Amino acid sequence: MALLPILKYPDPRLATTAAVVTEFDDKLKQLAADMAETMYKAPGVGLAATQVDRHIRLIVIDITEEKNDLKVLVNPELVESSEETKPWEEGCLSLPGIYDKVTRPAKV
């Protein structure tokens, strides 16, 4: 596995539209593993492929304290969300050191 450089705002590559993933191969599996290693080392709870200059619809997430429940999402789509909302403190590895409260659906 390898640590990947994380793009920082205002890098214009962060605004690149991510392409749909159509090939599910060992290269995709390796990218997901590298992204997970990068996210954990940063440290963060989520990382999108665009943030490591790979412009495909791939995200890695692990919101556990123990960092033992990695989720890899390929071509994710939000199909349903609750009307109930909840404030969350959020940050972004591409905006290091900046955190704010954001209201989001309680469930998606």
N, C-alpha and C positions, 0 to 999 in steps of 0.2 A: 504494500500500500504506500501511498505517497501523499504528503501534505500539498495542497493546492493553494496558490495565491488567491486571496479574496479581493475582488474589485472594491474600491472605496468610492463613495459619492464625492465629487460629481462626475465620475468616469462615464462618458456617454454610452459605453457598451452596456451599462445597466438598464438602458431604455430599449434594448434590442428585444424584439418579439421572439419568444421561444417557439421553436418548431415542435410539432407533434412527433412523438417517438414512434417509429415504424419498425425498427430493427431491435429485437430483444436478444442480444448476443453477449459474449463474454466482455466486450468493450464496455457495454452499458453496465454490466455487473461490476466491473472494475471501477468505473467512474463513480458509481453509487458508493462503493467501499471507500474510495479516496475522499469523496465528499463527506462521508460519515466521520472518517478520521480527522479531516480538517475541521468539521463542526465541533467535535468533541474537544479538540486541542485549542480552539479559539478563545474561550469556550462559548458555545451557543446551544440553542435548542432546535434550530432549524437552519437549513441552507438550501437555496435554489441553485440549479445548475448555472443560470445566468450570472450569479454572483461569483462563479469561478470561471467565467468566460466560456462556458459551454451553453449554447443557446438552444436547449431542448427542454421539454416539459418534464423535468425530473426534480424532485424535492426529497430531502432526507430530514426527518424530524425525530426527536426524542425529548419529551417533556418531563421524564422522570428524574427525580433527584439522584437515583442510583445509576442513571445512564445505562439502562439495561433493556430498553424497549424501543429499539430502532424501528422506525417506519420508513419505508421507501415508497414514494408515490410517483407513478409514471402516468403521464397524461391525466392528472387529477382534474376533476370537475366538481364544483359545488352544485349539488342537485337538490338539497333541501336544508333549510335552517330554521331554528326555532324563532318564534316571535319574541321570546324572552331574551333579554340581553344581559351582559355582564361586563363590568369594566375590568380590563387586564392591563398590567404594565407590560409594555412591549419595547423591544429594542431591535436593532438590526446590525448584523456583522459588517454590513457595508457602510454603516453610520456609527462607528465605534464610540461608546461612551454616552450616547444619546438614548434616553428612555422617556416614555410618556405613557399616560393612561389612555387607552383606546377602548371604546365600547364596541363589542362584537356580539353576535348571536351566542347564547349560552351553549347551544348544541348545533353541530352541522353534520 
